[in-house]
Amino acid sequence: MDKRLLKIKIFYRRFYYIYFRVSILDLDELDIKILRELLKNARLSYRAIADKVGVAIGTVISRIKKMEKGNVIMGYSAILNHEELGYELTVITEITVSKGKLVEVEKEVAKIPNVCCVYDITGLTDAIVIAKFKDRKSLSDFTKNLLSLPYVERTNTHVVLTTVKEDFRII
């Protein structure tokens, strides 16, 4: 590749990074208002959001596009009531991993369909997994599957008795 083209390519990468990353870190009150409206109802039209926050539609569109490009908004989805879908059991499982293979184990665990969250943590264990199940047999199979993974030394599973709050819509 020509040196000049390489310099141009590097310049645009830096520009993109600076423009989108720095500006995203500097979310203002209007961005926050728009995000709050989307968290309440992601199906709102741009016009409805503009009316609610008191700005022009074009402003809402450009702000949302900027936040999408900067990965502040990563997608849109429905909020499900898992209990109504038959997922009666929520568990929090601690995992202890050996031989520095934490990332590999976490990637494998994240692929399991019932897993909602995988967290790399500090403390006595290496990772926390939150998962939902329809019955005890599914939970038992999940636990046995975890223990059969290479480098998983042990697990400690906590069954949630009552969910007081489960809402990731914060800003």
C-alpha positions in Angstrom: 0.0 0.0 0.0 1.2 3.5 -0.9 2.6 5.4 2.2 0.2 8.3 1.4 -2.8 6.1 1.3 -1.7 4.5 4.6 -1.4 7.9 6.2 -4.9 8.9 5.0 -6.3 5.6 6.3 -4.7 6.1 9.7 -5.9 9.7 9.8 -9.5 8.6 9.2 -9.4 5.8 11.7 -8.1 8.3 14.3 -10.8 10.9 13.3 -13.5 8.2 13.5 -12.3 7.1 16.9 -11.9 10.6 18.3 -15.2 11.9 16.9 -17.4 9.0 17.9 -15.7 7.8 21.1 -15.0 11.2 22.7 -18.3 12.7 21.7 -20.1 9.6 23.1 -18.3 9.9 26.4 -19.6 13.5 26.6 -23.3 12.7 26.5 -25.3 15.8 27.4 -28.7 16.2 29.1 -30.5 15.9 25.8 -28.8 12.6 25.0 -29.8 11.3 28.4 -33.4 12.4 27.9 -33.6 10.6 24.5 -32.1 7.5 26.1 -34.6 7.5 28.9 -37.5 7.7 26.4 -36.0 4.8 24.4 -35.7 2.8 27.6 -39.3 3.4 28.4 -40.5 2.5 24.9 -38.0 1.7 22.1 -40.9 1.5 19.7 -41.5 5.3 19.8 -41.1 7.2 16.6 -38.5 9.9 16.2 -41.4 12.4 16.1 -42.8 11.1 19.4 -39.4 11.3 21.1 -38.8 14.8 19.7 -42.2 15.9 21.1 -41.4 14.4 24.5 -37.9 15.9 24.9 -38.8 19.2 23.2 -36.5 19.3 20.1 -36.7 18.9 16.4 -37.0 15.5 14.8 -33.7 16.0 12.9 -31.9 16.5 16.2 -33.3 13.3 17.7 -32.4 11.3 14.5 -28.8 12.6 14.5 -28.3 12.1 18.3 -29.7 8.5 18.1 -27.5 7.7 15.0 -24.5 9.1 16.8 -25.2 6.9 19.9 -25.8 3.9 17.7 -22.4 4.4 15.9 -20.7 4.9 19.2 -22.2 1.7 20.7 -24.1 3.5 23.4 -27.2 2.1 21.8 -26.3 -1.5 20.8 -29.7 -2.7 19.7 -33.5 -2.7 20.4 -35.4 -5.5 22.0 -38.5 -6.4 23.9 -38.5 -6.9 27.7 -39.8 -10.3 28.5 -41.5 -11.7 31.6 -39.5 -14.9 32.0 -41.8 -16.3 34.6 -44.7 -16.0 32.2 -42.6 -18.0 29.7 -42.1 -20.8 32.2 -38.6 -19.9 33.5 -39.4 -20.4 37.2 -35.8 -20.8 38.4 -33.1 -18.0 38.3 -29.7 -19.0 39.5 -26.4 -17.3 40.2 -23.5 -19.6 39.7 -19.9 -18.9 40.9 -17.2 -20.5 38.8 -13.6 -21.2 39.8 -11.3 -21.6 36.8 -7.8 -23.1 36.7 -4.6 -22.5 34.6 -5.4 -18.9 33.5 -8.2 -20.1 31.1 -10.9 -17.7 32.4 -11.6 -16.0 29.1 -11.9 -19.3 27.2 -14.3 -20.7 29.9 -16.4 -17.5 29.9 -16.8 -17.6 26.1 -18.0 -21.2 26.3 -20.4 -20.5 29.1 -21.8 -17.5 27.3 -22.8 -19.8 24.4 -25.2 -21.8 26.6 -28.8 -20.8 25.8 -30.1 -20.4 29.4 -27.3 -18.1 30.3 -28.3 -14.4 30.7 -25.1 -12.9 32.0 -21.5 -13.8 32.5 -19.3 -11.6 34.7 -15.6 -11.7 35.2 -15.3 -10.8 38.9 -12.9 -10.2 41.8 -13.0 -12.3 45.0 -12.7 -15.9 45.8 -14.2 -17.1 42.5 -13.4 -16.1 39.0 -16.7 -15.6 37.3 -20.4 -15.2 38.0 -23.1 -16.6 35.7 -26.8 -15.7 35.9 -29.1 -18.2 34.2 -32.8 -19.1 34.0 -34.4 -22.5 33.9 -37.9 -24.0 33.5 -37.2 -26.9 35.9 -34.7 -28.5 38.2 -33.6 -31.1 35.6 -32.5 -28.3 33.3 -30.6 -26.7 36.1 -29.0 -30.0 37.0 -28.0 -30.6 33.4 -26.5 -27.1 33.2 -24.5 -27.5 36.4 -23.1 -30.9 35.2 -22.3 -29.3 31.8 -20.4 -26.5 33.6 -18.4 -29.0 35.7 -17.5 -31.0 32.6 -15.9 -28.0 30.8 -12.1 -28.1 30.7 -10.5 -25.8 33.3 -13.6 -25.5 35.5 -12.5 -26.5 39.0 -15.7 -26.0 40.9 -19.0 -24.2 40.9 -21.2 -22.9 43.6 -24.9 -22.3 42.6 -27.3 -20.1 44.4 -31.0 -20.4 43.6 -32.9 -17.1 43.7 -35.9 -17.3 46.0 -37.5 -13.9 45.3 -36.6 -11.4 42.6 -37.1 -8.0 44.2 -35.8 -6.0 41.2 -34.5 -7.1 37.8 -34.2 -4.2 35.4 -31.1 -3.3 33.4 -32.7 -0.1 32.0 -30.6 2.4 33.9 -29.1 5.7 32.8 
